[in-house]
Structure formats: C-alpha cells, structure tokens
Amino acid sequence: MNQKSSLIQILKSVPPALTSDIEQVGAPMDLYNTPRTTFVAGFIGSPKMNLFRGPDLGMADTGYYGIRPEHLAIVAPGQGRWNGKVRHIERLGAEIIAHIQVEGAGLFVARTEGELDALPGTEVGLSPRPNKEHFFPAA
C-alpha cells in the first residue's frame, strides 16, 4: 500500500488540494464516487480515473470526461462506444489492467476480473458502465 492509500484509509475526511486551495472535502468514498474536479478525480483511486477532453471524444463543449478503469467494460470491436487496440496487459491474478489506445482520444485504462484473451495489437471495444461517467467543466 502506498503512502497516499494509507493516509486515505486513516482519514474520515480527505481534503485534496492542488495548491493552497482545497479542491473538495469529504469521506474517501464520497470523493471517489462524486469528484467535483479533475484533480480530485485523478487523486483518488488506483489506477487513476481516465480523463479526456470532451472534444477529443467527439463530445462538443463538455469540458472534461472521466471514467474509472473499473467502470469500463471490454467488449467485442464495434460493440462499445469506442474501439481501440490493446497496447499492454497487466495480469494480476484475479484481475487484469488493460491499456487500450483509442485513436484520436488517447490511452484508456480498463480494469476487469478474470481472463482477457487479447494480445497487444488486438482490437477491442470499450463500453462505459451506466451511471458511472463523470463530466467536468473546462478549467
């Protein structure tokens, strides 16, 4: 467990701060489930939340889009919202961390349980789980 994780486990309220300004105050799971800023979204959780500029994903004037790795389903090509190519797979026993390059958007990280029969270069689809997407205003 890293120092940030240990600290979050001990605290009942976490005040992540980018500079001298406190970004958001709340219980760790509240910050995890409902981050108000991209800083808080990237601060809580491991691997950190996938964050993209909305226009890079074809979303006009949305500011930033976020989805946590565990809230992305890896599906057959053409079956998800995005298609990409597997760049790297981390097999961690009961779970897999997949790094998937989506053309025009960037690198998505997805966390899934069980097996994933995909080698680097394999095309896959990515589908966000319902009600797990986050939208942040442009800074």
N, CA, C and O atoms as a GROMACS GRO file, in nm:
protein
  556
    1MET      N    1   0.085  -0.117   0.000
    1MET     CA    2   0.000   0.000   0.000
    1MET      C    3   0.090   0.123   0.000
    1MET      O    4   0.185   0.131   0.078
    2ASN      N    5   0.060   0.220  -0.087
    2ASN     CA    6   0.145   0.339  -0.090
    2ASN      C    7   0.101   0.438   0.018
    2ASN      O    8  -0.001   0.418   0.084
    3GLN      N    9   0.180   0.546   0.036
    3GLN     CA   10   0.152   0.641   0.142
    3GLN      C   11   0.017   0.710   0.125
    3GLN      O   12  -0.053   0.733   0.223
    4LYS      N   13  -0.019   0.744   0.000
    4LYS     CA   14  -0.147   0.810  -0.023
    4LYS      C   15  -0.261   0.717   0.017
    4LYS      O   16  -0.356   0.761   0.081
    5SER      N   17  -0.253   0.590  -0.020
    5SER     CA   18  -0.357   0.494   0.015
    5SER      C   19  -0.367   0.477   0.166
    5SER      O   20  -0.477   0.472   0.221
    6SER      N   21  -0.253   0.468   0.234
    6SER     CA   22  -0.252   0.454   0.379
    6SER      C   23  -0.317   0.573   0.446
    6SER      O   24  -0.396   0.556   0.540
    7LEU      N   25  -0.285   0.692   0.399
    7LEU     CA   26  -0.342   0.813   0.457
    7LEU      C   27  -0.493   0.817   0.437
    7LEU      O   28  -0.566   0.851   0.530
    8ILE      N   29  -0.539   0.782   0.319
    8ILE     CA   30  -0.682   0.785   0.290
    8ILE      C   31  -0.757   0.684   0.378
    8ILE      O   32  -0.869   0.711   0.421
    9GLN      N   33  -0.695   0.568   0.405
    9GLN     CA   34  -0.757   0.468   0.492
    9GLN      C   35  -0.774   0.519   0.634
    9GLN      O   36  -0.871   0.484   0.701
   10ILE      N   37  -0.683   0.601   0.681
   10ILE     CA   38  -0.685   0.651   0.818
   10ILE      C   39  -0.784   0.766   0.835
   10ILE      O   40  -0.854   0.774   0.936
   11LEU      N   41  -0.791   0.854   0.737
   11LEU     CA   42  -0.874   0.974   0.748
   11LEU      C   43  -1.022   0.944   0.728
   11LEU      O   44  -1.058   0.857   0.648
   12LYS      N   45  -1.106   1.015   0.799
   12LYS     CA   46  -1.250   1.006   0.777
   12LYS      C   47  -1.294   1.112   0.677
   12LYS      O   48  -1.400   1.100   0.615
   13SER      N   49  -1.213   1.216   0.663
   13SER     CA   50  -1.241   1.323   0.569
   13SER      C   51  -1.110   1.360   0.501
   13SER      O   52  -1.009   1.384   0.568
   14VAL      N   53  -1.112   1.364   0.368
   14VAL     CA   54  -0.991   1.390   0.292
   14VAL      C   55  -1.004   1.523   0.221
   14VAL      O   56  -1.097   1.541   0.141
   15PRO      N   57  -0.913   1.618   0.247
   15PRO     CA   58  -0.918   1.746   0.176
   15PRO      C   59  -0.808   1.754   0.069
   15PRO      O   60  -0.706   1.818   0.093
   16PRO      N   61  -0.825   1.690  -0.049
   16PRO     CA   62  -0.721   1.702  -0.150
   16PRO      C   63  -0.704   1.847  -0.196
   16PRO      O   64  -0.803   1.919  -0.215
   17ALA      N   65  -0.580   1.888  -0.213
   17ALA     CA   66  -0.552   2.025  -0.252
   17ALA      C   67  -0.450   2.027  -0.365
   17ALA      O   68  -0.347   1.960  -0.358
   18LEU      N   69  -0.479   2.105  -0.469
   18LEU     CA   70  -0.388   2.120  -0.582
   18LEU      C   71  -0.278   2.221  -0.548
   18LEU      O   72  -0.160   2.197  -0.575
   19THR      N   73  -0.316   2.330  -0.489
   19THR     CA   74  -0.220   2.430  -0.444
   19THR      C   75  -0.254   2.460  -0.299
   19THR      O   76  -0.261   2.367  -0.218
   20SER      N   77  -0.273   2.584  -0.266
   20SER     CA   78  -0.315   2.616  -0.130
   20SER      C   79  -0.467   2.610  -0.117
   20SER      O   80  -0.521   2.623  -0.007
   21ASP      N   81  -0.536   2.591  -0.230
   21ASP     CA   82  -0.682   2.584  -0.228
   21ASP      C   83  -0.727   2.440  -0.209
   21ASP      O   84  -0.676   2.349  -0.274
   22ILE      N   85  -0.823   2.420  -0.121
   22ILE     CA   86  -0.880   2.287  -0.102
   22ILE      C   87  -0.979   2.263  -0.215
   22ILE      O   88  -1.070   2.344  -0.238
   23GLU      N   89  -0.962   2.153  -0.285
   23GLU     CA   90  -1.045   2.120  -0.400
   23GLU      C   91  -1.183   2.069  -0.360
   23GLU      O   92  -1.284   2.106  -0.420
   24GLN      N   93  -1.188   1.982  -0.258
   24GLN     CA   94  -1.313   1.920  -0.216
   24GLN      C   95  -1.288   1.852  -0.082
   24GLN      O   96  -1.179   1.798  -0.060
   25VAL      N   97  -1.385   1.854   0.006
   25VAL     CA   98  -1.373   1.787   0.135
   25VAL      C   99  -1.484   1.683   0.145
   25VAL      O  100  -1.598   1.709   0.108
   26GLY      N  101  -1.449   1.566   0.194
   26GLY     CA  102  -1.550   1.462   0.212
   26GLY      C  103  -1.488   1.331   0.250
   26GLY      O  104  -1.366   1.316   0.254
   27ALA      N  105  -1.572   1.235   0.279
   27ALA     CA  106  -1.527   1.100   0.309
   27ALA      C  107  -1.462   1.041   0.184
   27ALA      O  108  -1.502   1.075   0.072
   28PRO      N  109  -1.363   0.954   0.200
   28PRO     CA  110  -1.293   0.900   0.084
   28PRO      C  111  -1.385   0.843  -0.024
   28PRO      O  112  -1.363   0.869  -0.142
   29MET      N  113  -1.486   0.766   0.013
   29MET     CA  114  -1.574   0.707  -0.088
   29MET      C  115  -1.663   0.811  -0.155
   29MET      O  116  -1.702   0.794  -0.271
   30ASP      N  117  -1.695   0.919  -0.083
   30ASP     CA  118  -1.771   1.028  -0.146
   30ASP      C  119  -1.686   1.096  -0.253
   30ASP      O  120  -1.734   1.128  -0.362
   31LEU      N  121  -1.557   1.118  -0.221
   31LEU     CA  122  -1.467   1.178  -0.319
   31LEU      C  123  -1.448   1.085  -0.438
   31LEU      O  124  -1.441   1.130  -0.553
   32TYR      N  125  -1.439   0.956  -0.412
   32TYR     CA  126  -1.421   0.857  -0.518
   32TYR      C  127  -1.544   0.853  -0.610
   32TYR      O  128  -1.530   0.852  -0.732
   33ASN      N  129  -1.662   0.850  -0.550
   33ASN     CA  130  -1.785   0.836  -0.629
   33ASN      C  131  -1.833   0.965  -0.693
   33ASN      O  132  -1.894   0.961  -0.800
   34THR      N  133  -1.807   1.079  -0.630
   34THR     CA  134  -1.858   1.206  -0.683
   34THR      C  135  -1.752   1.316  -0.678
   34THR      O  136  -1.770   1.417  -0.609
   35PRO      N  137  -1.643   1.298  -0.751
   35PRO     CA  138  -1.542   1.404  -0.753
   35PRO      C  139  -1.598   1.528  -0.824
   35PRO      O  140  -1.670   1.517  -0.923
   36ARG      N  141  -1.564   1.645  -0.772
   36ARG     CA  142  -1.612   1.770  -0.832
   36ARG      C  143  -1.515   1.829  -0.933
   36ARG      O  144  -1.553   1.911  -1.016
   37THR      N  145  -1.388   1.787  -0.925
   37THR     CA  146  -1.287   1.842  -1.016
   37THR      C  147  -1.203   1.729  -1.074
   37THR      O  148  -1.202   1.618  -1.021
   38THR      N  149  -1.133   1.760  -1.182
   38THR     CA  150  -1.044   1.660  -1.242
   38THR      C  151  -0.929   1.626  -1.148
   38THR      O  152  -0.879   1.513  -1.150
   39PHE      N  153  -0.885   1.722  -1.067
   39PHE     CA  154  -0.778   1.693  -0.972
   39PHE      C  155  -0.822   1.587  -0.871
   39PHE      O  156  -0.749   1.491  -0.847
   40VAL      N  157  -0.938   1.604  -0.812
   40VAL     CA  158  -0.989   1.508  -0.715
   40VAL      C  159  -1.013   1.374  -0.783
   40VAL      O  160  -0.982   1.269  -0.726
   41ALA      N  161  -1.066   1.375  -0.904
   41ALA     CA  162  -1.093   1.251  -0.978
   41ALA      C  163  -0.965   1.171  -0.999
   41ALA      O  164  -0.966   1.049  -0.988
   42GLY      N  165  -0.855   1.239  -1.029
   42GLY     CA  166  -0.729   1.172  -1.052
   42GLY      C  167  -0.653   1.140  -0.925
   42GLY      O  168  -0.564   1.055  -0.926
   43PHE      N  169  -0.687   1.207  -0.815
   43PHE     CA  170  -0.617   1.187  -0.688
   43PHE      C  171  -0.662   1.060  -0.617
   43PHE      O  172  -0.580   0.988  -0.560
   44ILE      N  173  -0.791   1.031  -0.622
   44ILE     CA  174  -0.848   0.915  -0.553
   44ILE      C  175  -0.866   0.801  -0.652
   44ILE      O  176  -0.923   0.820  -0.759
   45GLY      N  177  -0.818   0.684  -0.616
   45GLY     CA  178  -0.836   0.565  -0.698
   45GLY      C  179  -0.706   0.521  -0.764
   45GLY      O  180  -0.622   0.603  -0.800
   46SER      N  181  -0.693   0.391  -0.780
   46SER     CA  182  -0.575   0.335  -0.845
   46SER      C  183  -0.615   0.210  -0.921
   46SER      O  184  -0.670   0.117  -0.862
   47PRO      N  185  -0.588   0.206  -1.051
   47PRO     CA  186  -0.534   0.314  -1.133
   47PRO      C  187  -0.628   0.434  -1.132
   47PRO      O  188  -0.748   0.423  -1.107
   48LYS      N  189  -0.570   0.550  -1.162
   48LYS     CA  190  -0.649   0.673  -1.155
   48LYS      C  191  -0.754   0.677  -1.266
   48LYS      O  192  -0.750   0.600  -1.362
   49MET      N  193  -0.849   0.768  -1.248
   49MET     CA  194  -0.957   0.784  -1.344
   49MET      C  195  -0.902   0.822  -1.482
   49MET      O  196  -0.807   0.901  -1.492
   50ASN      N  197  -0.961   0.766  -1.586
   50ASN     CA  198  -0.931   0.808  -1.723
   50ASN      C  199  -0.994   0.946  -1.742
   50ASN      O  200  -1.114   0.963  -1.719
   51LEU      N  201  -0.917   1.044  -1.782
   51LEU     CA  202  -0.967   1.179  -1.805
   51LEU      C  203  -0.929   1.224  -1.945
   51LEU      O  204  -0.814   1.211  -1.987
   52PHE      N  205  -1.027   1.276  -2.017
   52PHE     CA  206  -1.006   1.321  -2.154
   52PHE      C  207  -1.080   1.452  -2.176
   52PHE      O  208  -1.183   1.478  -2.113
   53ARG      N  209  -1.028   1.532  -2.265
   53ARG     CA  210  -1.103   1.650  -2.310
   53ARG      C  211  -1.223   1.600  -2.387
   53ARG      O  212  -1.209   1.515  -2.476
   54GLY      N  213  -1.340   1.652  -2.355
   54GLY     CA  214  -1.462   1.608  -2.422
   54GLY      C  215  -1.454   1.612  -2.573
   54GLY      O  216  -1.494   1.514  -2.638
   55PRO      N  217  -1.403   1.722  -2.634
   55PRO     CA  218  -1.394   1.727  -2.779
   55PRO      C  219  -1.307   1.616  -2.840
   55PRO      O  220  -1.330   1.576  -2.954
   56ASP      N  221  -1.208   1.565  -2.765
   56ASP     CA  222  -1.125   1.455  -2.816
   56ASP      C  223  -1.204   1.325  -2.829
   56ASP      O  224  -1.163   1.233  -2.900
   57LEU      N  225  -1.317   1.319  -2.759
   57LEU     CA  226  -1.404   1.201  -2.766
   57LEU      C  227  -1.528   1.227  -2.849
   57LEU      O  228  -1.621   1.146  -2.850
   58GLY      N  229  -1.530   1.340  -2.919
   58GLY     CA  230  -1.646   1.373  -3.003
   58GLY      C  231  -1.759   1.436  -2.925
   58GLY      O  232  -1.872   1.442  -2.975
   59MET      N  233  -1.733   1.483  -2.805
   59MET     CA  234  -1.834   1.549  -2.722
   59MET      C  235  -1.812   1.698  -2.729
   59MET      O  236  -1.710   1.748  -2.680
   60ALA      N  237  -1.902   1.769  -2.788
   60ALA     CA  238  -1.885   1.913  -2.807
   60ALA      C  239  -1.907   1.990  -2.677
   60ALA      O  240  -2.004   1.965  -2.605
   61ASP      N  241  -1.817   2.081  -2.649
   61ASP     CA  242  -1.830   2.174  -2.536
   61ASP      C  243  -1.862   2.107  -2.402
   61ASP      O  244  -1.940   2.161  -2.324
   62THR      N  245  -1.804   1.992  -2.375
   62THR     CA  246  -1.834   1.926  -2.248
   62THR      C  247  -1.725   1.945  -2.145
   62THR      O  248  -1.738   1.896  -2.032
   63GLY      N  249  -1.619   2.013  -2.177
   63GLY     CA  250  -1.510   2.025  -2.081
   63GLY      C  251  -1.431   1.896  -2.078
   63GLY      O  252  -1.366   1.860  -2.176
   64TYR      N  253  -1.437   1.826  -1.964
   64TYR     CA  254  -1.362   1.702  -1.949
   64TYR      C  255  -1.456   1.585  -1.919
   64TYR      O  256  -1.559   1.601  -1.854
   65TYR      N  257  -1.417   1.470  -1.968
   65TYR     CA  258  -1.491   1.346  -1.947
   65TYR      C  259  -1.405   1.252  -1.863
   65TYR      O  260  -1.285   1.240  -1.887
   66GLY      N  261  -1.465   1.185  -1.765
   66GLY     CA  262  -1.391   1.090  -1.684
   66GLY      C  263  -1.466   0.959  -1.666
   66GLY      O  264  -1.589   0.957  -1.656
   67ILE      N  265  -1.390   0.850  -1.664
   67ILE     CA  266  -1.445   0.718  -1.637
   67ILE      C  267  -1.337   0.638  -1.564
   67ILE      O  268  -1.222   0.634  -1.607
   68ARG      N  269  -1.375   0.574  -1.456
   68ARG     CA  270  -1.280   0.494  -1.380
   68ARG      C  271  -1.251   0.363  -1.454
   68ARG      O  272  -1.338   0.310  -1.522
   69PRO      N  273  -1.128   0.311  -1.440
   69PRO     CA  274  -1.092   0.187  -1.510
   69PRO      C  275  -1.187   0.071  -1.481
   69PRO      O  276  -1.216  -0.008  -1.571
   70GLU      N  277  -1.236   0.061  -1.359
   70GLU     CA  278  -1.326  -0.049  -1.324
   70GLU      C  279  -1.468  -0.029  -1.376
   70GLU      O  280  -1.552  -0.118  -1.363
   71HIS      N  281  -1.496   0.087  -1.432
   71HIS     CA  282  -1.628   0.116  -1.488
   71HIS      C  283  -1.630   0.110  -1.640
   71HIS      O  284  -1.726   0.154  -1.704
   72LEU      N  285  -1.524   0.056  -1.698
   72LEU     CA  286  -1.516   0.035  -1.843
   72LEU      C  287  -1.522  -0.114  -1.870
   72LEU      O  288  -1.441  -0.191  -1.819
   73ALA      N  289  -1.617  -0.155  -1.951
   73ALA     CA  290  -1.625  -0.295  -1.992
   73ALA      C  291  -1.549  -0.311  -2.124
   73ALA      O  292  -1.562  -0.229  -2.215
   74ILE      N  293  -1.472  -0.418  -2.132
   74ILE     CA  294  -1.403  -0.452  -2.256
   74ILE      C  295  -1.495  -0.546  -2.332
   74ILE      O  296  -1.529  -0.653  -2.282
   75VAL      N  297  -1.534  -0.506  -2.452
   75VAL     CA  298  -1.631  -0.580  -2.533
   75VAL      C  299  -1.573  -0.606  -2.671
   75VAL      O  300  -1.462  -0.564  -2.702
   76ALA      N  301  -1.650  -0.676  -2.753
   76ALA     CA  302  -1.607  -0.705  -2.890
   76ALA      C  303  -1.596  -0.576  -2.969
   76ALA      O  304  -1.670  -0.481  -2.943
   77PRO      N  305  -1.505  -0.570  -3.066
   77PRO     CA  306  -1.494  -0.450  -3.151
   77PRO      C  307  -1.629  -0.415  -3.213
   77PRO      O  308  -1.701  -0.503  -3.261
   78GLY      N  309  -1.661  -0.287  -3.212
   78GLY     CA  310  -1.788  -0.242  -3.269
   78GLY      C  311  -1.906  -0.250  -3.174
   78GLY      O  312  -2.014  -0.203  -3.206
   79GLN      N  313  -1.887  -0.309  -3.057
   79GLN     CA  314  -1.996  -0.326  -2.961
   79GLN      C  315  -1.996  -0.221  -2.851
   79GLN      O  316  -2.092  -0.212  -2.775
   80GLY      N  317  -1.892  -0.140  -2.842
   80GLY     CA  318  -1.883  -0.039  -2.738
   80GLY      C  319  -1.893   0.101  -2.795
   80GLY      O  320  -1.916   0.118  -2.915
   81ARG      N  321  -1.874   0.198  -2.711
   81ARG     CA  322  -1.876   0.338  -2.756
   81ARG      C  323  -1.749   0.372  -2.833
   81ARG      O  324  -1.752   0.450  -2.929
   82TRP      N  325  -1.635   0.312  -2.790
   82TRP     CA  326  -1.508   0.336  -2.856
   82TRP      C  327  -1.444   0.204  -2.897
   82TRP      O  328  -1.470   0.101  -2.836
   83ASN      N  329  -1.362   0.209  -3.000
   83ASN     CA  330  -1.280   0.096  -3.039
   83ASN      C  331  -1.134   0.137  -3.024
   83ASN      O  332  -1.098   0.252  -3.046
   84GLY      N  333  -1.053   0.042  -2.985
   84GLY     CA  334  -0.912   0.070  -2.970
   84GLY      C  335  -0.830  -0.057  -2.979
   84GLY      O  336  -0.884  -0.167  -2.993
   85LYS      N  337  -0.700  -0.040  -2.972
   85LYS     CA  338  -0.609  -0.154  -2.978
   85LYS      C  339  -0.540  -0.172  -2.844
   85LYS      O  340  -0.492  -0.076  -2.783
   86VAL      N  341  -0.535  -0.296  -2.801
   86VAL     CA  342  -0.466  -0.328  -2.676
   86VAL      C  343  -0.320  -0.292  -2.693
   86VAL      O  344  -0.254  -0.335  -2.788
   87ARG      N  345  -0.270  -0.216  -2.601
   87ARG     CA  346  -0.130  -0.176  -2.603
   87ARG      C  347  -0.048  -0.259  -2.504
   87ARG      O  348   0.066  -0.297  -2.531
   88HIS      N  349  -0.110  -0.286  -2.388
   88HIS     CA  350  -0.039  -0.358  -2.282
   88HIS      C  351  -0.142  -0.421  -2.190
   88HIS      O  352  -0.247  -0.362  -2.164
   89ILE      N  353  -0.112  -0.541  -2.139
   89ILE     CA  354  -0.199  -0.610  -2.042
   89ILE      C  355  -0.117  -0.640  -1.917
   89ILE      O  356  -0.006  -0.694  -1.926
   90GLU      N  357  -0.171  -0.606  -1.801
   90GLU     CA  358  -0.111  -0.643  -1.673
   90GLU      C  359  -0.200  -0.752  -1.612
   90GLU      O  360  -0.313  -0.724  -1.573
   91ARG      N  361  -0.150  -0.872  -1.605
   91ARG     CA  362  -0.225  -0.984  -1.546
   91ARG      C  363  -0.187  -0.993  -1.399
   91ARG      O  364  -0.074  -1.026  -1.364
   92LEU      N  365  -0.284  -0.961  -1.312
   92LEU     CA  366  -0.258  -0.951  -1.169
   92LEU      C  367  -0.327  -1.062  -1.090
   92LEU      O  368  -0.360  -1.042  -0.973
   93GLY      N  369  -0.348  -1.176  -1.151
   93GLY     CA  370  -0.416  -1.285  -1.084
   93GLY      C  371  -0.566  -1.276  -1.107
   93GLY      O  372  -0.614  -1.310  -1.215
   94ALA      N  373  -0.639  -1.229  -1.007
   94ALA     CA  374  -0.785  -1.222  -1.017
   94ALA      C  375  -0.833  -1.107  -1.105
   94ALA      O  376  -0.949  -1.105  -1.146
   95GLU      N  377  -0.747  -1.013  -1.135
   95GLU     CA  378  -0.788  -0.900  -1.220
   95GLU      C  379  -0.683  -0.870  -1.325
   95GLU      O  380  -0.568  -0.912  -1.316
   96ILE      N  381  -0.729  -0.796  -1.424
   96ILE     CA  382  -0.644  -0.756  -1.536
   96ILE      C  383  -0.656  -0.606  -1.553
   96ILE      O  384  -0.766  -0.550  -1.547
   97ILE      N  385  -0.544  -0.540  -1.575
   97ILE     CA  386  -0.542  -0.399  -1.611
   97ILE      C  387  -0.501  -0.394  -1.758
   97ILE      O  388  -0.392  -0.438  -1.794
   98ALA      N  389  -0.589  -0.341  -1.841
   98ALA     CA  390  -0.564  -0.333  -1.985
   98ALA      C  391  -0.544  -0.187  -2.025
   98ALA      O  392  -0.621  -0.100  -1.986
   99HIS      N  393  -0.440  -0.162  -2.103
   99HIS     CA  394  -0.410  -0.029  -2.157
   99HIS      C  395  -0.449  -0.034  -2.303
   99HIS      O  396  -0.393  -0.111  -2.381
  100ILE      N  397  -0.546   0.049  -2.341
  100ILE     CA  398  -0.605   0.043  -2.474
  100ILE      C  399  -0.595   0.179  -2.541
  100ILE      O  400  -0.645   0.279  -2.489
  101GLN      N  401  -0.531   0.182  -2.657
  101GLN     CA  402  -0.512   0.305  -2.732
  101GLN      C  403  -0.633   0.327  -2.823
  101GLN      O  404  -0.663   0.245  -2.909
  102VAL      N  405  -0.700   0.439  -2.803
  102VAL     CA  406  -0.814   0.477  -2.886
  102VAL      C  407  -0.770   0.592  -2.974
  102VAL      O  408  -0.734   0.700  -2.926
  103GLU      N  409  -0.774   0.569  -3.105
  103GLU     CA  410  -0.727   0.670  -3.199
  103GLU      C  411  -0.804   0.801  -3.183
  103GLU      O  412  -0.927   0.802  -3.176
  104GLY      N  413  -0.729   0.910  -3.176
  104GLY     CA  414  -0.788   1.042  -3.164
  104GLY      C  415  -0.819   1.084  -3.021
  104GLY      O  416  -0.838   1.202  -2.994
  105ALA      N  417  -0.825   0.986  -2.929
  105ALA     CA  418  -0.860   1.018  -2.790
  105ALA      C  419  -0.740   1.001  -2.698
  105ALA      O  420  -0.710   1.089  -2.618
  106GLY      N  421  -0.673   0.888  -2.709
  106GLY     CA  422  -0.560   0.861  -2.622
  106GLY      C  423  -0.567   0.724  -2.560
  106GLY      O  424  -0.634   0.634  -2.612
  107LEU      N  425  -0.498   0.708  -2.450
  107LEU     CA  426  -0.486   0.580  -2.383
  107LEU      C  427  -0.589   0.566  -2.272
  107LEU      O  428  -0.592   0.646  -2.179
  108PHE      N  429  -0.674   0.463  -2.282
  108PHE     CA  430  -0.769   0.428  -2.178
  108PHE      C  431  -0.708   0.316  -2.095
  108PHE      O  432  -0.636   0.231  -2.148
  109VAL      N  433  -0.738   0.315  -1.966
  109VAL     CA  434  -0.700   0.204  -1.879
  109VAL      C  435  -0.830   0.142  -1.830
  109VAL      O  436  -0.918   0.212  -1.778
  110ALA      N  437  -0.842   0.009  -1.846
  110ALA     CA  438  -0.961  -0.064  -1.801
  110ALA      C  439  -0.919  -0.172  -1.703
  110ALA      O  440  -0.817  -0.238  -1.723
  111ARG      N  441  -0.997  -0.190  -1.599
  111ARG     CA  442  -0.973  -0.297  -1.501
  111ARG      C  443  -1.088  -0.395  -1.512
  111ARG      O  444  -1.205  -0.357  -1.509
  112THR      N  445  -1.054  -0.522  -1.524
  112THR     CA  446  -1.156  -0.625  -1.536
  112THR      C  447  -1.115  -0.749  -1.458
  112THR      O  448  -0.997  -0.772  -1.435
  113GLU      N  449  -1.213  -0.827  -1.417
  113GLU     CA  450  -1.186  -0.951  -1.346
  113GLU      C  451  -1.174  -1.065  -1.446
  113GLU      O  452  -1.228  -1.059  -1.556
  114GLY      N  453  -1.104  -1.169  -1.406
  114GLY     CA  454  -1.097  -1.290  -1.485
  114GLY      C  455  -0.995  -1.284  -1.597
  114GLY      O  456  -0.891  -1.219  -1.584
  115GLU      N  457  -1.026  -1.350  -1.705
  115GLU     CA  458  -0.936  -1.363  -1.818
  115GLU      C  459  -0.972  -1.265  -1.930
  115GLU      O  460  -1.087  -1.227  -1.946
  116LEU      N  461  -0.873  -1.226  -2.004
  116LEU     CA  462  -0.892  -1.146  -2.124
  116LEU      C  463  -0.799  -1.204  -2.228
  116LEU      O  464  -0.676  -1.191  -2.218
  117ASP      N  465  -0.856  -1.266  -2.328
  117ASP     CA  466  -0.776  -1.328  -2.434
  117ASP      C  467  -0.744  -1.224  -2.540
  117ASP      O  468  -0.802  -1.225  -2.648
  118ALA      N  469  -0.652  -1.137  -2.509
  118ALA     CA  470  -0.613  -1.032  -2.603
  118ALA      C  471  -0.463  -1.008  -2.589
  118ALA      O  472  -0.410  -0.998  -2.479
  119LEU      N  473  -0.399  -0.998  -2.701
  119LEU     CA  474  -0.256  -0.967  -2.706
  119LEU      C  475  -0.240  -0.823  -2.752
  119LEU      O  476  -0.333  -0.767  -2.810
  120PRO      N  477  -0.125  -0.763  -2.728
  120PRO     CA  478  -0.102  -0.629  -2.782
  120PRO      C  479  -0.131  -0.626  -2.932
  120PRO      O  480  -0.090  -0.714  -3.007
  121GLY      N  481  -0.204  -0.522  -2.972
  121GLY     CA  482  -0.244  -0.508  -3.112
  121GLY      C  483  -0.385  -0.556  -3.141
  121GLY      O  484  -0.441  -0.525  -3.246
  122THR      N  485  -0.445  -0.633  -3.048
  122THR     CA  486  -0.581  -0.683  -3.066
  122THR      C  487  -0.679  -0.567  -3.056
  122THR      O  488  -0.668  -0.484  -2.966
  123GLU      N  489  -0.775  -0.562  -3.148
  123GLU     CA  490  -0.877  -0.458  -3.142
  123GLU      C  491  -0.988  -0.502  -3.049
  123GLU      O  492  -1.034  -0.616  -3.054
  124VAL      N  493  -1.032  -0.409  -2.964
  124VAL     CA  494  -1.141  -0.434  -2.869
  124VAL      C  495  -1.233  -0.312  -2.866
  124VAL      O  496  -1.197  -0.204  -2.915
  125GLY      N  497  -1.349  -0.330  -2.809
  125GLY     CA  498  -1.440  -0.219  -2.785
  125GLY      C  499  -1.439  -0.184  -2.637
  125GLY      O  500  -1.406  -0.267  -2.552
  126LEU      N  501  -1.474  -0.061  -2.607
  126LEU     CA  502  -1.485  -0.014  -2.468
  126LEU      C  503  -1.623   0.044  -2.447
  126LEU      O  504  -1.671   0.125  -2.526
  127SER      N  505  -1.686   0.001  -2.340
  127SER     CA  506  -1.821   0.048  -2.309
  127SER      C  507  -1.828   0.095  -2.164
  127SER      O  508  -1.800   0.018  -2.073
  128PRO      N  509  -1.865   0.223  -2.142
  128PRO     CA  510  -1.876   0.271  -2.004
  128PRO      C  511  -1.999   0.211  -1.936
  128PRO      O  512  -2.104   0.194  -1.999
  129ARG      N  513  -1.986   0.178  -1.810
  129ARG     CA  514  -2.100   0.124  -1.734
  129ARG      C  515  -2.201   0.236  -1.709
  129ARG      O  516  -2.163   0.352  -1.688
  130PRO      N  517  -2.329   0.203  -1.709
  130PRO     CA  518  -2.433   0.305  -1.689
  130PRO      C  519  -2.415   0.380  -1.557
  130PRO      O  520  -2.381   0.322  -1.454
  131ASN      N  521  -2.438   0.508  -1.562
  131ASN     CA  522  -2.434   0.598  -1.445
  131ASN      C  523  -2.299   0.606  -1.376
  131ASN      O  524  -2.292   0.641  -1.259
  132LYS      N  525  -2.191   0.574  -1.447
  132LYS     CA  526  -2.058   0.580  -1.388
  132LYS      C  527  -1.968   0.680  -1.458
  132LYS      O  528  -1.849   0.689  -1.426
  133GLU      N  529  -2.022   0.756  -1.551
  133GLU     CA  530  -1.944   0.855  -1.624
  133GLU      C  531  -1.943   0.986  -1.546
  133GLU      O  532  -2.038   1.017  -1.474
  134HIS      N  533  -1.836   1.060  -1.561
  134HIS     CA  534  -1.821   1.190  -1.493
  134HIS      C  535  -1.793   1.297  -1.596
  134HIS      O  536  -1.718   1.275  -1.691
  135PHE      N  537  -1.852   1.414  -1.577
  135PHE     CA  538  -1.831   1.527  -1.666
  135PHE      C  539  -1.788   1.646  -1.582
  135PHE      O  540  -1.849   1.676  -1.479
  136PHE      N  541  -1.681   1.712  -1.626
  136PHE     CA  542  -1.624   1.823  -1.552
  136PHE      C  543  -1.618   1.945  -1.643
  136PHE      O  544  -1.591   1.932  -1.762
  137PRO      N  545  -1.644   2.064  -1.589
  137PRO     CA  546  -1.636   2.183  -1.672
  137PRO      C  547  -1.493   2.210  -1.717
  137PRO      O  548  -1.397   2.167  -1.652
  138ALA      N  549  -1.480   2.280  -1.828
  138ALA     CA  550  -1.347   2.318  -1.876
  138ALA      C  551  -1.285   2.411  -1.773
  138ALA      O  552  -1.352   2.496  -1.715
  139ALA      N  553  -1.155   2.394  -1.752
  139ALA     CA  554  -1.086   2.476  -1.650
  139ALA      C  555  -1.063   2.616  -1.698
  139ALA      O  556  -1.007   2.698  -1.625
   0.00000   0.00000   0.00000
